[in-house]
Amino acid sequence: MREILPALNRWYTAGSPFGLATVVAVSRSAPRDPGAAMAVGPGDEVVGSVSGGCVEGAVFELAREVVASGEARLETFGYSDEDAFAVGLTCGGEISLLLRRVTPGEDPSFGAVAESVAAGRAVTVATVLAGPAPLGASLAVWPDEMAGSLGSAGLDAAVTADARGELAQGVTVQRHYGPHGERREDAVTVFLQSFAPPPRMLVFGAIDYATAVARVGDFLGYRVTVCDARPVFATAKRFPAGVEVVVDWPHRYLRGTTTDARTVICVLTHDPKFDVPLLEEALRRPAAYIGAMGSRRTHDDRTKRLVEAGVPQDALSRLRSPVGLDLGARTPEEVAVSVAAEIVALRWGGSGAPLTATGGAIHPRRLGPPEGTPEPTPGATPGATPGATPAGTSAGREAAAP
């Protein structure tokens, strides 16, 4: 949803009705998670995806019908044994979609939600999926305000309380209530979709590899900051437009920066005077990923220095060094893919092995929290072992102090 909101807001601001299909439940090997969305706007323009191509044709027609009728619909798509290429998920999974028409008159809070997401302000959207409450009715909940209604004051109050609790964790989930918000009843099903601010990626060392890592981080949806103490390298023109560039000593900048359990820290400084004090600081704070570039010799020397500085072994076990998966990467762009692959594998518990060498579901039922949820600070590696470092490339050049 986050990726297509600019287009949706454009249609909404222009007063053009559009049909919005949102994944509200999945089972087995479904390709998209709850919250994924597709919309059909004026001129039959399509944005987004709900299945990676399996059912988009059918959803397109349903969305057009919803726009014409104004009636919300709940549809489920699954595998068709008779014809795997009929309307259904050939991957064998099942997804449930809510389709509804969105206009300023029918959903007056949608514009404010889109603006909040664009500004990085946390918001949860609650939508009725089943029960006596109106199907598709929506309620937007911020930490300090709310807009819209699900049909009754009691239901609004109960859902608002739950939505704020889920918002603190960035959770997207279904909840059940009585007709007037009664707890421990299941007459009404409500879909709570939380939009937490994007997670941060902090890249230290404004070398050529940092440009590629920052670019792929921005592509993956992180809010990227590049920091280097050397102003000659830390210049905005060397990085993508959406990347923040800071001139400061890395450990000092990190010390004054808030991180959480979704934050990714990539240490590319490759210089003990930068990366040792920086890693001392990084390993004391919450983060989803802490990776450091360098050869195995550099890694051994850096580890020795960190031990001498008093960093305990349990903290050192969080360090992904040498950084990245073993892809045989050489160029900055290839190395960035290697680093991104390790970040994704660690986030979702992937093995890093070729899919041709694995069995079972490609998209297994997730053991961890939903998209956007802060995850526990990792203390161990995932199934794959970090592979070869990009040592021997220009990333290995020692840099002069500022």
Residue pairs with C-beta under 8 A, 6 or more apart in sequence:
1 22
1 35
1 36
1 37
1 48
1 193
1 195
2 117
2 195
2 198
2 221
3 48
3 221
4 37
4 38
4 39
4 47
4 48
5 114
5 117
5 118
6 114
6 118
7 39
7 41
7 45
7 47
8 18
8 20
8 39
8 41
8 47
8 102
8 110
8 114
9 110
9 111
9 114
9 115
9 118
11 17
11 18
11 39
11 41
11 42
12 18
12 102
12 103
12 104
12 110
12 111
12 114
13 111
14 42
15 103
15 104
16 41
16 42
17 67
17 101
17 102
17 103
18 39
18 40
18 41
18 42
18 63
18 67
18 101
18 102
19 39
19 40
19 41
19 62
19 63
19 64
19 65
19 66
19 67
19 99
19 100
19 101
19 102
20 37
20 38
20 39
20 63
20 99
20 100
20 101
20 102
21 37
21 38
21 39
21 50
21 59
21 62
21 63
21 97
21 98
21 99
22 35
22 36
22 37
22 50
22 97
22 98
22 99
22 127
22 191
22 193
23 30
23 32
23 33
23 34
23 35
23 36
23 37
23 50
23 95
23 96
23 97
24 34
24 74
24 96
24 97
24 98
24 127
24 129
24 174
24 191
25 34
25 95
25 96
25 174
26 32
26 33
26 34
26 93
26 94
26 95
26 96
27 93
27 94
27 95
27 365
28 92
28 93
28 94
28 361
28 365
29 91
29 92
29 93
29 361
29 362
29 363
29 364
30 51
30 89
30 91
30 93
30 94
30 95
30 363
31 51
31 52
31 54
31 89
31 91
31 93
31 363
32 49
32 50
32 51
32 52
32 95
33 172
33 366
33 370
33 371
34 172
34 173
34 191
34 193
34 370
34 371
35 172
35 193
35 370
35 371
36 48
36 49
36 50
37 48
37 50
38 46
38 47
38 48
38 49
38 50
38 56
38 59
38 60
38 63
39 46
39 47
39 48
39 63
40 46
40 60
40 63
40 64
40 67
41 47
44 60
44 64
46 56
46 60
49 56
50 56
50 59
50 95
50 97
51 59
51 77
51 89
51 95
54 77
54 88
54 89
54 90
54 91
55 77
55 87
55 88
55 89
55 95
57 87
58 77
58 87
59 75
59 97
59 99
62 73
62 75
62 99
63 99
65 73
66 72
66 73
66 99
66 100
66 101
67 101
69 101
70 101
70 106
72 98
72 99
72 100
72 101
72 134
72 135
72 136
73 98
73 99
73 100
73 135
74 96
74 97
74 98
74 99
74 129
74 130
74 135
75 96
75 97
75 99
76 94
76 95
76 96
76 97
77 87
77 88
77 89
77 94
77 95
77 97
78 88
78 89
78 93
78 94
78 95
79 88
79 89
79 90
79 91
79 92
79 93
79 94
80 86
80 87
80 88
84 90
89 95
91 362
91 363
92 361
93 363
98 127
98 129
98 135
98 136
98 191
100 127
100 135
100 136
102 110
104 110
104 111
107 138
107 148
108 147
108 148
109 138
109 139
109 140
109 147
109 148
110 138
110 140
112 140
112 147
113 123
113 125
113 140
113 195
116 122
116 123
116 142
116 195
117 123
117 195
120 197
120 198
120 223
121 142
121 197
122 142
122 143
122 167
122 170
122 194
122 195
122 196
122 197
123 140
123 141
123 142
123 167
123 194
123 195
124 140
124 141
124 163
124 164
124 166
124 167
124 192
124 193
124 194
124 195
125 138
125 139
125 140
125 141
125 192
125 193
125 195
126 138
126 139
126 140
126 141
126 150
126 159
126 160
126 163
126 190
126 191
126 192
126 193
127 136
127 137
127 138
127 139
127 190
127 191
127 193
128 134
128 135
128 136
128 137
128 138
128 150
128 151
128 188
128 189
128 190
128 191
129 135
129 174
129 189
129 190
129 191
130 188
130 189
131 179
131 187
131 188
131 189
132 151
132 179
132 187
132 188
133 150
133 151
133 152
133 155
133 179
133 188
133 190
134 150
134 151
137 148
137 149
137 150
137 151
138 148
138 150
139 146
139 147
139 148
139 149
139 150
139 156
139 159
139 160
139 163
140 146
140 147
140 148
141 159
141 160
141 163
141 164
141 167
143 164
143 167
146 156
146 160
149 156
150 156
150 159
150 188
150 190
152 179
152 180
152 181
153 180
154 180
154 181
154 182
155 177
155 179
155 180
155 181
155 188
156 181
157 181
158 177
158 181
158 182
158 183
159 175
159 177
159 181
159 190
159 192
162 175
162 192
163 192
163 194
166 172
166 173
166 192
166 194
167 194
167 196
169 194
169 369
169 373
169 374
170 194
170 196
170 370
170 372
170 373
170 374
171 192
171 194
171 369
171 370
171 372
171 373
172 191
172 192
172 193
172 194
172 370
172 371
172 372
173 191
173 192
173 370
174 189
174 190
174 191
174 192
175 189
175 190
175 192
176 185
176 186
176 187
176 188
176 189
176 190
177 183
177 185
177 186
177 187
177 188
177 190
178 185
178 187
178 188
179 187
179 188
194 372
195 372
196 372
197 223
198 221
198 222
198 223
199 221
199 222
199 223
199 260
199 262
199 263
199 264
199 288
199 372
200 222
200 223
200 224
200 225
200 259
200 260
200 262
200 263
200 264
201 213
201 214
201 217
201 222
201 223
201 224
201 225
201 263
201 264
201 265
201 266
202 225
202 227
202 254
202 257
202 259
202 263
202 264
202 265
202 266
203 210
203 213
203 214
203 217
203 224
203 225
203 226
203 227
203 266
203 268
204 226
204 227
204 228
204 250
204 254
204 265
204 266
204 267
204 268
204 269
204 274
204 275
204 278
205 228
205 250
205 267
205 268
205 269
205 270
205 271
205 274
205 275
205 293
206 226
206 227
206 228
206 230
206 233
206 234
206 235
206 238
206 239
206 245
207 233
207 268
207 270
207 394
207 395
207 397
207 399
208 332
208 394
208 395
209 268
209 293
209 332
209 335
209 336
209 390
209 393
209 394
209 395
210 226
210 228
210 239
210 266
210 268
211 238
211 239
211 332
212 331
212 332
212 333
212 335
212 336
213 266
213 268
213 335
213 336
213 339
213 340
214 224
214 226
214 239
214 240
214 243
215 239
215 240
215 243
215 336
216 336
216 337
216 339
216 340
217 224
217 264
217 266
217 340
218 224
218 240
218 242
218 243
220 340
220 343
220 344
222 264
223 244
224 240
224 242
224 243
224 244
225 243
225 244
225 245
225 246
225 257
226 234
226 239
226 243
226 244
226 245
226 246
227 234
227 245
227 246
227 247
227 248
227 250
227 253
227 254
228 234
228 246
228 247
228 250
228 269
229 247
229 248
229 249
229 250
229 274
229 401
229 402
230 247
230 399
230 400
230 402
231 247
231 402
233 399
234 245
234 246
234 247
235 245
236 243
236 245
238 245
239 245
246 253
249 274
249 402
250 267
250 269
250 274
250 275
250 277
250 278
251 274
251 277
251 278
251 280
251 281
254 265
254 278
254 281
254 282
254 285
255 281
259 265
259 285
259 286
259 287
260 286
260 287
260 374
261 286
261 287
261 288
261 374
261 375
261 376
261 377
262 288
262 372
262 374
262 375
263 286
263 287
263 288
263 289
264 287
264 288
264 289
264 291
264 343
265 282
265 287
265 289
265 290
265 291
266 289
266 291
266 293
266 323
266 339
267 275
267 278
267 279
267 282
267 290
267 291
267 292
267 293
267 323
268 292
268 293
268 323
268 395
269 275
269 278
269 399
270 293
270 294
270 298
270 395
270 396
270 397
270 398
270 399
271 398
271 399
272 301
272 302
272 305
273 401
275 292
275 302
276 302
276 305
276 306
276 309
279 290
279 292
279 302
279 306
279 311
279 319
280 306
280 309
280 311
282 290
283 290
283 306
283 311
283 315
283 316
283 318
283 319
284 315
286 377
287 318
287 377
288 343
288 346
288 347
288 375
288 377
288 378
289 320
289 342
289 343
289 346
289 347
289 378
290 318
290 319
290 320
291 319
291 320
291 321
291 323
291 324
291 339
291 342
291 343
292 299
292 302
292 319
292 320
292 321
292 322
292 323
293 321
293 322
293 323
293 389
293 390
293 395
294 302
294 321
294 322
294 323
294 389
294 391
294 396
295 322
295 389
295 391
295 392
295 396
296 322
296 389
296 391
298 322
298 391
298 396
299 321
299 322
299 389
302 321
303 316
303 319
303 321
306 316
307 316
314 379
317 379
317 380
318 377
318 378
318 379
320 342
320 346
320 381
320 386
321 386
322 386
322 387
322 388
322 389
322 390
322 391
323 338
323 339
323 342
323 386
323 389
324 335
324 338
324 339
324 341
324 342
324 386
324 387
324 389
324 390
325 338
325 341
325 342
325 345
325 352
325 384
325 386
325 387
326 338
326 385
326 386
326 387
326 388
327 334
327 337
327 338
327 341
327 387
328 334
328 388
329 335
329 337
329 338
329 388
329 390
330 390
330 393
331 393
332 393
332 395
335 390
335 393
335 395
338 387
338 390
341 352
342 352
342 384
342 386
344 350
345 351
345 352
345 382
345 383
345 384
346 378
346 381
346 382
347 375
348 366
348 368
349 367
349 368
349 382
349 383
350 382
350 383
350 384
351 358
351 382
351 383
351 384
352 382
352 383
352 384
353 383
353 384
355 362
368 375
369 375
